[in-house]
């Protein structure tokens, strides 16, 4: 019964957003990346991938984020990056906007509860030609010309909504997307998603852990890390997958520590992690790139700290690139507010 009440309320909220005048529209095209499931499905690395793709297309994308779990939540807009340099700290930006600011040079990153205001600042002062709305599927106050929704096979197998399930909206809500990005899927999985959600365009989302990198002070040359005996640390939605990927890439996992997603590390946590790593004979602490953003305030570290970047690719790449470029061109040619 609770799940039914939640799902009904989510449907009503989405229907209400479609009424005339309920959504504000920015002057430049908006591409939204979102999902249905609570927890990590790769939205942030997908936004990074899209930002780089848009830069390659000659655009100047601005990334608009709410800065989930940031500590210093002010009333205004935080410019995390102006596209040339990082302008804000972790407390006021949040870990994911900070990661995006560091990983996609050339793309301004702005954080605000009011993402329309953030977008207008990006248009007027930072030269934005297109906006990327991070975690935007449920942000219905802002009109978007392209809605991309990440769906996993698990979403189809277990389509219960909160509070009994893991979906923030009913699976049927994803039918309003312009394209689905199916993550972690075999061909059969993708076909089942296509059958369950009647959307015209479906692409595959693949994830590839990159080569580990070792932290070094600014200006110093970091040693090239090699897979050895690691103490693995993760404060993300699915730490078990990260640990398994480390082991698969050749690391000998001597021990692990996991925390809640977006966990705010404290000085005593760092001391405890180093002690645990040394106690089990690890030669390095190995973590995710998102965790590194929250660990950096405690640098320099008492032992080597490495991180593993996560790379996302949307397949087939050429077809998706053409499709996205055509959508942006069509949106610019359409009268304001006309959905396609």
Phi, psi and omega in degrees: 000318180297319179297321179295317178298316180297314182297319179297318179295321179295320178295318181296321180296318181291320177297319181296327182294340183276353180293147181305135177083359183276339181245138176271148185239126175283165183280338180251158180301150179238127174249120182257138174242124180209187178205180177257328190277139170290133180104181190282126171234012179091024182298313185296311176296333175292319176298318178299317178299314181293322179299316179293321177299317179293322175300318179295334178277001179090009179273167170240090183282141171250129180267123182250120184230155173274349179067052183304136176070013174291153187274323183258093183261099179268181183274344187257202181257132176257120174273101181287321176216139176266011182096348179239328182210157175282128189248353186224165179264175183298320186299322184265349181256318188097158188292319183290315174300323178295319177299315180296320180297324181278330188265344181234076176300140181102345180249114174300146178234125181233143182238132177189152170293325178264094185282344170295313179298318178299319179295321179294322176296318179297322180289315187280328189241342185240007173072024182295134175254347179202151180246144172246116182266109182278128182055056191254359188295325178268001178271082191275356181287343184247129177289140177226144181272337180223116178253116175252127181239125177277125179235139176250158175304329178296327178299326180280320181292322179232092188261023178287141177270168173304150003270357183272333180243202185245002183267137179280339176217161175301151180305327182298338180298330182292348176293343178277356178286157175278334176203148173259142171249108186269118186261148173054046189237141166278176177300319179294320178299314181298322179294321179294321177296317180299321179291324184281330184233108184283082177243140187293326187239130180224130177234161180262140178248116180247145181242139183222108175300134180274183178288139179298145177233146182257134179293143174215150178303154180305131180090345180268155177266120182285144174294148178283112183288146174237149182301119180221217181269114190244147166254112189268132184232133179210130171241069184226177185290329183228075182295329182300322179294319177298315180297319179294321179293324176298312180299321181294332181274002173112356178286140173270106186279105181280334180187165181222157171217130179233148183228171177295155177303136181067020183304136179268105182293147179239163182306321182290333175295318182296315179300319181293322179294317179296317179297317179294319180297314179294323182296332180259010175080019179287148177265348181201152166270129181239130187219182179274164179293326178293319176297324180303323179302324181273347177268334185303326178301344182259004177290152001286157185259158183280352176207165181303135176238123179242155175226156182242112177290150177249122180257136179247145175222137177258123185243149352289130191299315182294320180293320179293320180300315179296315181300315181293317179299320179293322179296317179297317179297318180294320181296320179292335181270345183277153171297151183303133173087359180273122181271143175229000000 
